[in-house]
Amino acid sequence: MKKIDVVHFLLKNLSDVPQRETATAFAPTNIALCKYWGKRNQELNLPVTSSLSVSLNQKGAAVKLKINSRAHDVIFLNDQAVDLNSEFSQKLISFLNLFRAKQKWNVDIEIKSNIPIAAGLASSACGFASLVLALNELFQWNLSSEKLSILARLGSGSASRSIEHGFIEWHAGKEETGMDSYSKKLAAEWPELCVGLCIVNDQQKEISSREAMQRTIETSQLYSAWPEKVSHDLISLKEAIASHDFELLGRTAESNAIAMHATMMDAHPPIIYSSSKTLHMMQKIWELRAEGLSVFFTQDAGPNLKLLFLKKDEEVLKEKFSMMEIIEPFVMPACF
Amino acid sequence: MKKIDVVHFLLKNLSDVPQRETATAFAPTNIALCKYWGKRNQELNLPVTSSLSVSLNQKGAAVKLKINSRAHDVIFLNDQAVDLNSEFSQKLISFLNLFRAKQKWNVDIEIKSNIPIAAGLASSACGFASLVLALNELFQWNLSSEKLSILARLGSGSASRSIEHGFIEWHAGKEETGMDSYSKKLAAEWPELCVGLCIVNDQQKEISSREAMQRTIETSQLYSAWPEKVSHDLISLKEAIASHDFELLGRTAESNAIAMHATMMDAHPPIIYSSSKTLHMMQKIWELRAEGLSVFFTQDAGPNLKLLFLKKDEEVLKEKFSMMEIIEPFVMPACF
């Protein structure tokens, strides 16, 4: 099954021409507490296991689509025109092509992202999610968030989890079509929860997470133990979220991230995203924890760490990690 | 079953009083190409899987035992008296006690080691192996190397592989008594093989390999995939050794070490022996390999790397790693 078949199935009986001239949407990026690591279908970005994330509130991407009268799209990223032949543009354009099989239209796409691109902060997640939300607006489809998450997944797996705010579970699903592989928001909120972004290095990473994931699943022998670990971790995380058990949340998220990096290290050739700065920061976190501070980390396909802690410890941690940017996923920001 | 029962069983009908006044022995340390990682029996140091090592020729420990007329043992390590209450002495003394249940005798023990103690260079391996070899001499037991390797294992698991020079396979065995868990030398030699010791840090490590192993087996979920990986790696290594396929040897040994560290990283709390120097050295090795140089590494429970390469590349590698000490496991050293 191809992406285009999924799109046709989902949009059956819905408008296939834009209903508006412009559309705007924002989608938050998300940090997985239980990682999406390994695909059972590369074309449709169907995962081996379910995963669970928390959306990062005001951190994400805003997209504005505006139908233009040119023979091609125009793409701006943070007010800079992007070369249409770049990999970035080609991904966007081929995604948009899924929605203009019938009628050819072109758009000016303005993307504003307030997170570093490709630094392991899921920039493609919020990028594709915001694009799908904007298309939903442009075409006036009025799709459910489950269906929007399926469309976003076709752009980038983790984009499936960026359609909504809050704690999000992406159900792996079993069907070959992936129609049961979508994200759902958990009911629980956690206003005291803080995520601290520690940017060790915001340079473009050398190995994409897509490539790292594929190499791991193909060559790591330890990966065989990953799905079982994920099912345990998902149960622990949902229990932690339901009962606001922060120790359980932090411990599980940290252990899940470390296990993911362990499977990468076991790939051939090995993949190590951590730099010596990353290692030092981990040591510092473990020392603080040994001193009684309840702080944990998670790490994605890059050297940056994301700290997990509660609001009551914010001031202490700000002192320890002066460069850290703090997000409160469940607190409405003063200015969006 | 207790250690003492194994000793009684093995030494049945053999002398239980020293036959000489003094005895001296040397045992080489060994570097595992397929690691011993996880015990199925803590008391007897019985391993979950088989393992395979190469002995490091003149690098190891020499022991001299001399019956004394005191009421206690005396221990010298590299010409320095060692506190009898130290952990080091207590381990030695309780090991010796296994052999003086019947008659109480005391010894001066002089140990000379030419490798850094507890820096992930298997100092306890050659220590206990040389002690067992010296006891074999002192009591005139004339035991087979298989039986000596069983006795050495009671002191430290990897000591089982230090009774002989060359490539050594330690068979995990299945019996509860461990009588089938001993080491055997492989017939093959490989005179061109070089091992380069790169000492990043020769300080005493914070977490003993015994503790790291136990924590991993008890808490790492990825560890469940380790035994299967080991059986594949053992087959590859024996094939590589038999056919002198250096690429296969190096690739397998490196991958085995990385996987072991990956399981440790997945333990709770995580164990990371690599320092930033270790990471930089790994990167350097991978770069050299990308440039066509056939060099690999292995890493034990410490930050130091051991390089694997062939004699023909020695000069180039000496330039790249100026601090490296080179061992040729199959070439008789000029001065032992």
Contacts between the chains, C-beta under 8 A, distances in Angstrom:
chain1	res1	chain2	res2	distance
A	221	B	225	5.6
A	221	B	228	6.7
A	221	B	229	4.2
A	221	B	232	7.2
A	221	B	259	6.6
A	222	B	222	4.5
A	222	B	225	4.7
A	222	B	226	7.4
A	222	B	229	7.1
A	222	B	259	5.9
A	222	B	262	5.7
A	222	B	263	6.9
A	222	B	266	8.0
A	223	B	225	7.5
A	224	B	224	7.9
A	224	B	225	4.6
A	224	B	228	7.4
A	225	B	221	5.6
A	225	B	222	4.6
A	225	B	223	7.5
A	225	B	224	4.6
A	225	B	225	4.3
A	226	B	222	7.4
A	228	B	221	6.6
A	228	B	224	7.4
A	229	B	221	4.1
A	229	B	222	7.1
A	232	B	221	7.1
A	251	B	268	7.5
A	255	B	266	7.5
A	255	B	268	5.9
A	255	B	270	8.0
A	258	B	265	5.6
A	258	B	266	6.0
A	258	B	270	5.2
A	259	B	221	6.6
A	259	B	222	5.9
A	259	B	265	8.0
A	259	B	266	4.7
A	261	B	265	6.8
A	262	B	222	5.7
A	262	B	262	3.7
A	262	B	263	6.9
A	262	B	265	4.5
A	262	B	266	4.4
A	263	B	222	6.9
A	263	B	262	6.9
A	265	B	258	5.6
A	265	B	259	8.0
A	265	B	261	6.7
A	265	B	262	4.5
A	265	B	265	7.0
A	266	B	255	7.6
A	266	B	258	6.0
A	266	B	259	4.7
A	266	B	262	4.4
A	268	B	251	7.6
A	268	B	255	5.9
A	269	B	286	6.7
A	270	B	258	5.3
A	270	B	282	8.0
A	272	B	279	6.7
A	272	B	282	7.5
A	274	B	279	7.6
A	275	B	276	7.9
A	275	B	279	7.7
A	276	B	275	7.9
A	276	B	276	2.9
A	276	B	279	6.2
A	276	B	280	7.6
A	279	B	272	6.7
A	279	B	274	7.5
A	279	B	275	7.7
A	279	B	276	6.2
A	279	B	279	7.5
A	280	B	276	7.6
A	282	B	270	7.9
A	282	B	272	7.4
A	286	B	269	6.6
